[in-house]
Amino acid sequence: MDRSGGGEAQEAVPMIRRFVITEKALRLAERENKITVIVDRAATKKQITDEIQRLYNVKVEKVNTLISPRGEKKAYVKLSKEHSAVDLLSRLGVL
């Protein structure tokens, strides 16, 4: 498995699968300025940061990831203070 993170094959598969909209995810958006997304399992924190910044024109401070019990990779993406997670979710039509 190639973990170099720079291959062209990675571009063919969308890295961000979907946004998570649960009570916990919305609470994190409001209180901690974090969005919660399900991403490709092979995605690295650096790739997730670059993709979020490129697609949504926001600055990312930090990314935490975990593998859920369902086998999906979940990323908690903390946005910088200049950008609001709730505003981003509203702008995308998720809320």
Residue, then its C-alpha position, 0 to 999 in steps of 0.5 A: m500500500d502506497r502511503s507517500g500521499g502524492g499519487e495521482a490515483q488518490e485524485a480519482v477517488p473523492m477524499i471527502r465522503r460526507f459531512v456528519i450531522t448529529e447532535k454531537a457534530l453540531r455541538l462541536a461546530e457551535r462550541e469548538n468551531k469543528i466540522t466532522v466529516i467522513v473521509d477516505r480511509a487512506a487519507t492522511k491528516k495533511q491530505i484532509t487539511d489541504e482538501i478542506q482548505r482548497l474546496y471550501n476556502v477556509k483555514v484549518e488549524k488542526v485535524n484529528t482522525l479515528i476509525s469508527p466502529r463501522g470501519e469508516k474514517k472520521a475526521y474532526v477538522k478545527l477551523s481557524k478563528e476567522h472562519s465559522a464552522v456553522d457558517l460553512l455548514s450553512r453555506l454548503g446547505v448541510l444545515 
